[in-house]
Amino acid sequence: MKKSGFLTCLVALFLLSCGNGQKKFKIEGSFKGFNQGELYVYGLNGAHKLDTIGVNRAEFTYQAPITEPVTLVLVFPNFSEIPVFAEPGVTLTLEGDASHLKEAEVKGTDTNKEMTAFRLKTNNMTPPEVIKEAAAFINEKPSSPISIYLLNRYFIQTPNPDYAKIQQLIRTVQAAQPENTSLSAISRQLDALKAIKVGNRLPSFSSRGLNGESVSSADLNAKVNVITLWASWNYESISIQNQLARLSKQHPGVFKMLSISVDGSVKDCRQIVERDSIKWPVICDGRMWETPVLQQIGLTYLPDNIVIDAQGKIVGHSLNYQDLDKKIQELIN
């Protein structure tokens, strides 16, 4: 009895101490119309490393050891995303139809149920209506982890951020969650966004290109300099890449360009680079939105771009296809 009791205590102690308090979080999913493939999963603001989830016969299971609640983002092959609020020792279920991902339901905790309700409520709303609903939710429930996700998704990751509104929402959430480190990351993103306003100088940065070469802001010293944010699955960003390739051929020696890919697969990125014969430096580390250089220069929206003149001054940001062409022609002439 004594030996048995000792072993029981030893096993219990091991389970409590294993992984410094880590407990398995688990999510089980079932998606009609999505028979086989892969999903990406990553933690908001770098809270969980990028990982892949295999889907087989329309089902998947994913588990990870975590020590505290964390917001995960599931990214589907069409790059729609669904936030999941993970907690240590909790199992969630996700059910839906691949053709209607916004209507997918995440069950298992009140927070996920509430996020599902928000997605369903805003499913058919216009973007301004969704932003209004997101702001209302944040002001009403600033202590919810959903509020931080909504702040990041609908106010930071936009082509034209409303800095005053973001600051007000950050203060509201900080008052309710003073110890939450995610807010510091959002504040840093906001600082980076402000730094790339038209009229400012391009912030200094350095990184490594797709082939291991050194890439930095100092390289962008031509008459016309363009930084683009793109992905193999985003057709608009690919069109802009092709537009720049055409312009650089028409005006040799005038351009310097740098492209940053948010692909989760370096292989997919390289295939597009080779297919489209992209000759300028490309940064792609497979970390998607957690790529460090994005934090340095404040690009948060896809597709996105920054146009810099010969003096290193930002003369354009988040330009569409037509406006980008117009701005480049102005600099050339």
N, C-alpha and C positions, 0 to 999 in steps of 0.2 A: 504494500500500500504506500509506504513511504517513497519507494523508488518510483512507483507509478505517479504519485503526486508530484515528485520532483521533475519528472519528465514532462508532465502536463504544464507545469509552471515554466519550464525551460522553453517549450514550444510557444507558449503564449508570449513570453518575453521576446522571443525571436521575431514573432509576427508583429509585435508592437514596435520593435526597434529597426526592423528591416527597411532599408532605404531611407533612414532618418525620418520616419513618419510617413513615408510615401504609401498611398493606397491606390489601387487600380481604379481608374475611371474607364467606363466601357460604353460604347454606343453600338447598337445593332440597327442596321438599316435595310429597308426593302423598297425598291423602286421599280414600278411597272414601266416597261419599255427601255430599261437600262440593264441589258442582260450581262454585259461583260465590259470591263474597262478599269479605269483608275480614277480616284479622286485625289485631290491634294487637301491637306489639312495643315493649318499653321495657327499659331497663337497671336492674338491681337497685340500689337506693339512689342513683338519679339518674345512674348511670354511662353511660347512653345515652338520648338524647331519645326521647320517644314518637314512634312512626312507624306507618304502616299498610302492610299487605302485601296486594296484590290476589290473589285466587284465581280462576283461570279453568280450566274443564274439569278440576276436582279437583287442579290443580297450581299451585304458586307458586315463585317464586325471589326471594330477597332478598339484597342485598349491601350492605355498609357498610364504610367505611374505619375501621380501628381501629389503635391503636398498642400495645395490650397486651391480655391476656386480660380478658374481661368477661362477666358473667352476664346473659344476656338472658331475658326472659320473654315467651313467645308467648301471647296471649290470644285465645281463640276466640269466635265469636258468642254461645255460651251462657255465656261467661266462665269456662270451664275454662281452666286455664293449664298450660303445659309449659315448664320451664326449659331453656335451651340455653346451653352453655358455649362461647363464641366465642373464637377465637384468630386473630391476624393471619395472613393467607395461607392459611387452612384452609377447606375446603369440607365442609359437613355435609349429610347427607340425613335427611329425616324422613318416615316412612311410617306410615300408620295408617288407621283407620276412624273416621269422624266420630261414629258411635254408640258407640264405645269408645275415647275419647280417652286414657284413662289407660293404655291398652295400646300407644299409639304408640311407635315406636322411633326414637331419634336415633342415627345412626351417623357415624363419621368420626374420633373421638378416644376414648381410653380413658376420659376423664372422662365424656363423654356416654353411653358404653356402661354405665358404672357407675351413672349416674343413672337410666338406663332400667331397669336391673336392680332398683334400689331401688323405683321406681314399680310395676313388675310384682310384686315381692315383697309390697308393702303394699296392692295393689289391693283385696283383699277383707278387709282387716283393719278392726277397729273403730278409731275415733279414738284411744282410749288406747293401743292396740297400735301404731298408727303413730307416736305420740309416743315410745313406748318404743324403737322401732326407730331413730327419728331421733336420739335421745340416744345410743344405742349407736354409731351410725355416727360421730357427731361426736367422741365420746370415743376411738374407735378410729382415725379418720383426720382429725385436726384440721387438717392442712395442706391438705386438699382444698378446692377452691372449693365443692364440694357442701355441705360442712359449714356454710358461711356462708348458703347458700340455705336449708338445713333449719332453721337457727337462726331465721332471719327468718320463714319460712313456718309453722313448727309451734310456735314458742315466743313470738314477738312478736305475730303476727297471730292472736291468740286472744282470746275475751271475758274470760277470767280468767287473765292471765299469772302464772306462778310466778316471782317476781322472784329468789328465791334460786337456783333452778335455772338461770335465764337467766344470772345473774352467774357461776355456776360454769362454764357452757358457754363464755361469752365469755372467761373467763380461760384455759380450755383451748385455745381457738382462737388467742387472742392469743400464747400461749407458742410456738405453732407458726408463726404468721404475724405477727410483730411489726410489719412494715411495711405491712400491709394497711389501707388507709384505710376500707374498708367497715365495719370493726369500730367505727370511731369513729361512723359514722352509726347503727349498731345501738345503741351506747351512748347516743346522743342520743335515740333512740326510746324506750329504756328509761327515761331520765330524764323524758321527757314523759309516759309511761304512769304513772309513780309520782306525777307532779304532779296527776293527775286522780283520785286516790283519794278515796273518800267522806270528807267531813270537811274536805278542803282547799278553799282558795279557787280559783275558776276562774282559770287563767293568763291574762294579758293577751295579746290578739292583735288584729290589724287586717288587713283584706283588702278585696277589691272584690266586689260582688255581680254577679249575672248581667247586670244592666243598667248596670253601671259605677258603682253607688252605693257609698259608703263603708260598710263594715260592721266593727264592733269589739265587743270584750267589754263595753265600757261601755254598749252598747245594751241589754244583757240586764239590765234593772233592774226587772222587773215582780215580781208576787207569785210567779208560776210562770214559769220560763225553761227552755227545752228546746233543746238542740243535737242534731240528728240527722245521721247519715251514711247516705246512700242512693244508689241507682243505678236507672236506668230498667229494668234487666234483673233486679233483685232484688225479687221479689214481696213478701217479708216487709217490706222497708224501705218499699215503696210502701204497704202496709197500715198501717204505723205513721204515715206521712205523713197518710193519710186519717183515722186515729184522732185525730191532733192537730188536724186541721182541724175535725172534729166537736166536739171538746172546746172549742176556742176559740170556736166559734159558741154553744155552750151556756153559756159563761162569758165573755162579752165584757168586755174591759178587764183581764182577769186574766193573760192570757198574753203572753209574747214568745217568738218562736221564730226559730231560724236553722237552715237545712238546708245541708249540704255534699254535693255530688254527686261521685262518683268515675267518672262517665261519661267515656269517651274522646272522645265527641262532644258538643260544646256544643249542637248542633242537637237531638240526641235528648233531652238534659236539658230544653231549652226547651219541647219538645213536651209533655213530661209536666207541666211547670209550668203550661203553658197549658191542657192537657186537664183537670187536676185543680184548676184555679183556685187555685193556691197563692199566697197574698197576702203571705206573710212573705219576708224576704230569703233568697236562695239563692246559694251560692257554687259556681261550676262553671267551671273554666278549661281543661278538657280534658286535664289532666295526670295524671288518675287518682290513683294512690297517691302521686305526687310533688307534689301540690298543697301549697304551702308551709304553709298554715294547719293541715294535718293534723300536720305535724311540731311545730307550736307547741302543740297541745292534745292530742296523743297518741292520736288515734283511729286504730286499725289494723285494725279488724274490721268486717265488713259483715253485717247492719246493726248500727249502734252508736248510742249516745245518751248524753247527759249531762244531768242535771236539776239546776238551780241554784235556790236560794231567793232571797228578796228581798235578803238580805245578801251575795249573791255566793258562798255556800258550796255546794259540790257535795254533793247529798243522794242522788244516784242515778247509776249508771253501768252501761252494758251491760244494761239491763233488757229483759226480753221484753215482749210485747204486754200481758199481764195485769198484770205487776208495774209496768210504766210507768203504766198506767191507775190502779192502786192508789196509787202514789206521788204522782201528780198530784192525786188526790182528797184525799189527806192534806194536801197543801199548801194546797189551796183551802179546806178546812174548818178 
